[in-house]
Amino acid sequence: MKPKSEKKILEEYLKHKGNPDRIEKRYLWLSNTLFTLSVLFVFFYFSDNLKPAEGGHLLTFAAFTAGTFFGLGIWFSQMGTQTGIFMKHMSTESIEERLQQLQESK
């Protein structure tokens, strides 16, 4: 990883470390939104609005999008529940030490 990228990531962790509830709520809101959209696409897929002969590509798109949104919803749900735990156990001192090392290596 490039030092510039590592520095940017570590600075973001420090910014969120003080208030992990905000980022946790953002992840959970996003996961709920994706689950809702997934359910809507599933209802559209199973509805009688399209016939396979008329809109085969649209049916495939609805099924693919529903599955993708559902998978992303699970991923963001896990991120939301794990963020608070990780932020509590991350060492602020080690992050600041690494940032100092990256600053000195320039």
TIDRENPA-778139 format. One record per atom (N, C-alpha, C): z, x, y; atom name; residue in one letter; chain; residue number from 1. Coordinates in steps of 0.1 Angstrom, whole numbers, plus 5000, padded with zeros to 4 digits. Atoms other than C-alpha are relative to their C-alpha. Layout:
BEGIN
[[Z,X,Y],'CA','A','A',NUM],
...
***
This chain:
BEGIN
[[5000,5008,4988],'N','M','A',1],
[[5000,5000,5000],'CA','M','A',1],
[[5000,5009,5012],'C','M','A',1],
[[5001,4993,4987],'N','K','A',2],
[[4992,5012,5035],'CA','K','A',2],
[[5013,4999,5007],'C','K','A',2],
[[4987,5001,4992],'N','P','A',3],
[[5023,5021,5056],'CA','P','A',3],
[[5000,4989,5011],'C','P','A',3],
[[5000,5010,4990],'N','K','A',4],
[[5011,4998,5083],'CA','K','A',4],
[[5002,4986,4994],'C','K','A',4],
[[4998,5013,5007],'N','S','A',5],
[[5010,4968,5059],'CA','S','A',5],
[[5014,4999,4995],'C','S','A',5],
[[4986,5000,5005],'N','E','A',6],
[[5044,4977,5044],'CA','E','A',6],
[[5009,4998,5012],'C','E','A',6],
[[4992,5002,4988],'N','K','A',7],
[[5059,4979,5079],'CA','K','A',7],
[[5000,4986,5005],'C','K','A',7],
[[5002,5014,4996],'N','K','A',8],
[[5045,4945,5088],'CA','K','A',8],
[[5008,4990,4991],'C','K','A',8],
[[4993,5008,5010],'N','I','A',9],
[[5059,4929,5056],'CA','I','A',9],
[[5015,5001,5002],'C','I','A',9],
[[4986,4998,4999],'N','L','A',10],
[[5093,4944,5060],'CA','L','A',10],
[[5006,4994,5013],'C','L','A',10],
[[4996,5006,4988],'N','E','A',11],
[[5095,4933,5096],'CA','E','A',11],
[[5001,4985,4999],'C','E','A',11],
[[5000,5014,5002],'N','E','A',12],
[[5087,4898,5086],'CA','E','A',12],
[[5012,4996,4991],'C','E','A',12],
[[4988,5003,5008],'N','Y','A',13],
[[5115,4899,5059],'CA','Y','A',13],
[[5012,5000,5009],'C','Y','A',13],
[[4988,4999,4991],'N','L','A',14],
[[5140,4910,5086],'CA','L','A',14],
[[5000,4988,5009],'C','L','A',14],
[[5000,5012,4991],'N','K','A',15],
[[5129,4882,5109],'CA','K','A',15],
[[5005,4988,4993],'C','K','A',15],
[[4996,5012,5007],'N','H','A',16],
[[5134,4856,5082],'CA','H','A',16],
[[5014,5001,4993],'C','H','A',16],
[[4988,4998,5007],'N','K','A',17],
[[5165,4871,5067],'CA','K','A',17],
[[5012,4993,5007],'C','K','A',17],
[[4989,5006,4992],'N','G','A',18],
[[5187,4857,5095],'CA','G','A',18],
[[5000,4985,4998],'C','G','A',18],
[[5001,5015,5001],'N','N','A',19],
[[5175,4821,5089],'CA','N','A',19],
[[4991,4996,4988],'C','N','A',19],
[[5009,5004,5011],'N','P','A',20],
[[5162,4815,5054],'CA','P','A',20],
[[4998,4985,4998],'C','P','A',20],
[[5001,5014,5002],'N','D','A',21],
[[5167,4778,5056],'CA','D','A',21],
[[4987,4994,5006],'C','D','A',21],
[[5012,5004,4993],'N','R','A',22],
[[5138,4774,5080],'CA','R','A',22],
[[4987,5002,4992],'C','R','A',22],
[[5011,4997,5009],'N','I','A',23],
[[5113,4791,5057],'CA','I','A',23],
[[5000,4992,4987],'C','I','A',23],
[[4998,5008,5012],'N','E','A',24],
[[5127,4773,5027],'CA','E','A',24],
[[4995,4986,5003],'C','E','A',24],
[[5004,5014,4997],'N','K','A',25],
[[5122,4739,5044],'CA','K','A',25],
[[4984,5000,5002],'C','K','A',25],
[[5014,5000,4999],'N','R','A',26],
[[5086,4749,5053],'CA','R','A',26],
[[4993,5000,4987],'C','R','A',26],
[[5006,5000,5013],'N','Y','A',27],
[[5078,4758,5017],'CA','Y','A',27],
[[5001,4987,4993],'C','Y','A',27],
[[4998,5012,5007],'N','L','A',28],
[[5093,4726,5004],'CA','L','A',28],
[[4992,4989,5006],'C','L','A',28],
[[5009,5010,4994],'N','W','A',29],
[[5074,4705,5030],'CA','W','A',29],
[[4986,5002,4996],'C','W','A',29],
[[5014,4997,5005],'N','L','A',30],
[[5042,4722,5020],'CA','L','A',30],
[[4998,4995,4986],'C','L','A',30],
[[5002,5004,5015],'N','S','A',31],
[[5048,4716,4983],'CA','S','A',31],
[[5000,4985,4999],'C','S','A',31],
[[5000,5015,5001],'N','N','A',32],
[[5056,4679,4989],'CA','N','A',32],
[[4987,4995,5005],'C','N','A',32],
[[5013,5004,4995],'N','T','A',33],
[[5024,4676,5010],'CA','T','A',33],
[[4989,5002,4989],'C','T','A',33],
[[5010,4997,5010],'N','L','A',34],
[[5003,4692,4982],'CA','L','A',34],
[[5002,4991,4988],'C','L','A',34],
[[4998,5010,5011],'N','F','A',35],
[[5019,4670,4955],'CA','F','A',35],
[[4995,4986,5004],'C','F','A',35],
[[5005,5013,4995],'N','T','A',36],
[[5011,4639,4976],'CA','T','A',36],
[[4985,5000,5000],'C','T','A',36],
[[5015,4999,5000],'N','L','A',37],
[[4975,4650,4981],'CA','L','A',37],
[[4994,5000,4986],'C','L','A',37],
[[5005,4999,5014],'N','S','A',38],
[[4972,4658,4944],'CA','S','A',38],
[[5001,4986,4994],'C','S','A',38],
[[4999,5013,5005],'N','V','A',39],
[[4984,4623,4935],'CA','V','A',39],
[[4989,4991,5006],'C','V','A',39],
[[5011,5008,4994],'N','L','A',40],
[[4959,4608,4959],'CA','L','A',40],
[[4987,5003,4994],'C','L','A',40],
[[5012,4997,5007],'N','F','A',41],
[[4931,4627,4943],'CA','F','A',41],
[[4999,4995,4986],'C','F','A',41],
[[5000,5006,5013],'N','V','A',42],
[[4942,4616,4909],'CA','V','A',42],
[[4997,4986,5000],'C','V','A',42],
[[5003,5014,4999],'N','F','A',43],
[[4942,4580,4920],'CA','F','A',43],
[[4985,4998,5003],'C','F','A',43],
[[5015,5001,4997],'N','F','A',44],
[[4907,4585,4935],'CA','F','A',44],
[[4992,5003,4987],'C','F','A',44],
[[5007,4997,5013],'N','Y','A',45],
[[4896,4601,4902],'CA','Y','A',45],
[[5000,4989,4990],'C','Y','A',45],
[[4999,5010,5010],'N','F','A',46],
[[4908,4573,4881],'CA','F','A',46],
[[4996,4986,5005],'C','F','A',46],
[[5004,5013,4994],'N','S','A',47],
[[4898,4545,4905],'CA','S','A',47],
[[4986,4997,4995],'C','S','A',47],
[[5013,5005,5004],'N','D','A',48],
[[4867,4525,4899],'CA','D','A',48],
[[4990,5001,5011],'C','D','A',48],
[[5009,4999,4989],'N','N','A',49],
[[4851,4535,4931],'CA','N','A',49],
[[4987,5008,4997],'C','N','A',49],
[[5012,4992,5004],'N','L','A',50],
[[4827,4560,4915],'CA','L','A',50],
[[4997,4999,4986],'C','L','A',50],
[[5004,5000,5014],'N','K','A',51],
[[4807,4559,4884],'CA','K','A',51],
[[4995,5014,4997],'C','K','A',51],
[[5004,4987,5004],'N','P','A',52],
[[4800,4591,4865],'CA','P','A',52],
[[4985,5003,5003],'C','P','A',52],
[[5014,4998,4998],'N','A','A',53],
[[4763,4586,4868],'CA','A','A',53],
[[4996,5001,5015],'C','A','A',53],
[[5003,4999,4985],'N','E','A',54],
[[4764,4582,4906],'CA','E','A',54],
[[5006,5012,5006],'C','E','A',54],
[[4994,4989,4993],'N','G','A',55],
[[4788,4609,4916],'CA','G','A',55],
[[5007,5009,4991],'C','G','A',55],
[[4994,4991,5010],'N','G','A',56],
[[4794,4633,4888],'CA','G','A',56],
[[5006,5012,5007],'C','G','A',56],
[[4994,4988,4993],'N','H','A',57],
[[4799,4662,4913],'CA','H','A',57],
[[5013,4996,5008],'C','H','A',57],
[[4989,5004,4993],'N','L','A',58],
[[4823,4642,4933],'CA','L','A',58],
[[5012,4997,4991],'C','L','A',58],
[[4989,5001,5010],'N','L','A',59],
[[4844,4633,4902],'CA','L','A',59],
[[5005,5014,4996],'C','L','A',59],
[[4995,4986,5003],'N','T','A',60],
[[4845,4670,4893],'CA','T','A',60],
[[5008,5006,5011],'C','T','A',60],
[[4993,4995,4988],'N','F','A',61],
[[4855,4679,4928],'CA','F','A',61],
[[5014,4994,5001],'C','F','A',61],
[[4987,5007,4999],'N','A','A',62],
[[4883,4653,4928],'CA','A','A',62],
[[5010,5005,4989],'C','A','A',62],
[[4992,4995,5011],'N','A','A',63],
[[4896,4665,4894],'CA','A','A',63],
[[5005,5014,5003],'C','A','A',63],
[[4997,4986,4997],'N','F','A',64],
[[4894,4702,4904],'CA','F','A',64],
[[5010,5001,5012],'C','F','A',64],
[[4991,5000,4988],'N','T','A',65],
[[4911,4695,4938],'CA','T','A',65],
[[5014,4995,4996],'C','T','A',65],
[[4987,5005,5004],'N','A','A',66],
[[4939,4675,4922],'CA','A','A',66],
[[5008,5010,4992],'C','A','A',66],
[[4993,4990,5008],'N','G','A',67],
[[4947,4702,4897],'CA','G','A',67],
[[5004,5012,5009],'C','G','A',67],
[[4997,4988,4991],'N','T','A',68],
[[4945,4730,4924],'CA','T','A',68],
[[5012,4996,5009],'C','T','A',68],
[[4989,5004,4991],'N','F','A',69],
[[4968,4711,4948],'CA','F','A',69],
[[5013,4999,4992],'C','F','A',69],
[[4988,5001,5008],'N','F','A',70],
[[4992,4703,4920],'CA','F','A',70],
[[5006,5014,4996],'C','F','A',70],
[[4995,4987,5003],'N','G','A',71],
[[4994,4740,4909],'CA','G','A',71],
[[5006,5007,5012],'C','G','A',71],
[[4995,4994,4988],'N','L','A',72],
[[4998,4752,4945],'CA','L','A',72],
[[5014,4993,5004],'C','L','A',72],
[[4988,5007,4997],'N','G','A',73],
[[5025,4725,4950],'CA','G','A',73],
[[5012,5006,4991],'C','G','A',73],
[[4989,4994,5009],'N','I','A',74],
[[5045,4739,4920],'CA','I','A',74],
[[5003,5014,5005],'C','I','A',74],
[[4998,4986,4995],'N','W','A',75],
[[5040,4775,4934],'CA','W','A',75],
[[5009,4999,5013],'C','W','A',75],
[[4992,5001,4987],'N','F','A',76],
[[5053,4765,4969],'CA','F','A',76],
[[5014,4994,4997],'C','F','A',76],
[[4986,5006,5004],'N','S','A',77],
[[5082,4745,4953],'CA','S','A',77],
[[5009,5011,4995],'C','S','A',77],
[[4992,4989,5005],'N','Q','A',78],
[[5093,4776,4934],'CA','Q','A',78],
[[5003,5010,5012],'C','Q','A',78],
[[4998,4991,4988],'N','M','A',79],
[[5089,4798,4966],'CA','M','A',79],
[[5011,4994,5008],'C','M','A',79],
[[4989,5006,4992],'N','G','A',80],
[[5111,4773,4985],'CA','G','A',80],
[[5013,5001,4994],'C','G','A',80],
[[4986,4999,5006],'N','T','A',81],
[[5139,4773,4960],'CA','T','A',81],
[[5005,5014,4998],'C','T','A',81],
[[4996,4986,5002],'N','Q','A',82],
[[5139,4810,4955],'CA','Q','A',82],
[[5002,5008,5013],'C','Q','A',82],
[[5000,4992,4987],'N','T','A',83],
[[5136,4821,4992],'CA','T','A',83],
[[5015,5002,5004],'C','T','A',83],
[[4986,4999,4996],'N','G','A',84],
[[5173,4814,5000],'CA','G','A',84],
[[5007,5010,4991],'C','G','A',84],
[[4993,4991,5009],'N','I','A',85],
[[5185,4833,4969],'CA','I','A',85],
[[4995,5015,5003],'C','I','A',85],
[[5004,4987,4998],'N','F','A',86],
[[5163,4863,4976],'CA','F','A',86],
[[5004,5006,5014],'C','F','A',86],
[[4995,4995,4987],'N','M','A',87],
[[5172,4865,5013],'CA','M','A',87],
[[5014,5004,5000],'C','M','A',87],
[[4986,4997,5000],'N','K','A',88],
[[5209,4865,5005],'CA','K','A',88],
[[5003,5013,4994],'C','K','A',88],
[[4997,4988,5008],'N','H','A',89],
[[5206,4894,4981],'CA','H','A',89],
[[4992,5012,5004],'C','H','A',89],
[[5007,4988,4995],'N','M','A',90],
[[5182,4916,5000],'CA','M','A',90],
[[5009,5008,5009],'C','M','A',90],
[[4992,4991,4992],'N','S','A',91],
[[5197,4946,5016],'CA','S','A',91],
[[4993,5003,5013],'C','S','A',91],
[[5005,4997,4987],'N','T','A',92],
[[5192,4947,5053],'CA','T','A',92],
[[4999,5015,5003],'C','T','A',92],
[[4999,4986,4998],'N','E','A',93],
[[5202,4983,5054],'CA','E','A',93],
[[4988,5008,4994],'C','E','A',93],
[[5011,4993,5006],'N','S','A',94],
[[5176,4994,5029],'CA','S','A',94],
[[4987,4997,5006],'C','S','A',94],
[[5013,5003,4993],'N','I','A',95],
[[5148,4976,5047],'CA','I','A',95],
[[5000,5007,5013],'C','I','A',95],
[[5000,4993,4987],'N','E','A',96],
[[5159,4991,5081],'CA','E','A',96],
[[4998,5015,4997],'C','E','A',96],
[[5002,4986,5003],'N','E','A',97],
[[5160,5025,5064],'CA','E','A',97],
[[4986,5003,4997],'C','E','A',97],
[[5014,4998,5003],'N','R','A',98],
[[5125,5022,5050],'CA','R','A',98],
[[4991,4999,5013],'C','R','A',98],
[[5008,5002,4987],'N','L','A',99],
[[5112,5010,5084],'CA','L','A',99],
[[5002,5013,5008],'C','L','A',99],
[[4998,4988,4993],'N','Q','A',100],
[[5128,5041,5099],'CA','Q','A',100],
[[4992,5012,4994],'C','Q','A',100],
[[5008,4990,5007],'N','Q','A',101],
[[5111,5063,5073],'CA','Q','A',101],
[[4985,4999,5004],'C','Q','A',101],
[[5014,5002,4996],'N','L','A',102],
[[5077,5047,5081],'CA','L','A',102],
[[4998,5004,5014],'C','L','A',102],
[[5001,4997,4986],'N','Q','A',103],
[[5083,5052,5118],'CA','Q','A',103],
[[4999,5015,5002],'C','Q','A',103],
[[4999,4986,4999],'N','E','A',104],
[[5091,5089,5113],'CA','E','A',104],
[[4988,5007,4994],'C','E','A',104],
[[5011,4994,5006],'N','S','A',105],
[[5061,5095,5091],'CA','S','A',105],
[[4987,5000,5008],'C','S','A',105],
[[5012,5000,4992],'N','K','A',106],
[[5036,5087,5118],'CA','K','A',106],
[[4998,5012,5007],'C','K','A',106],
***
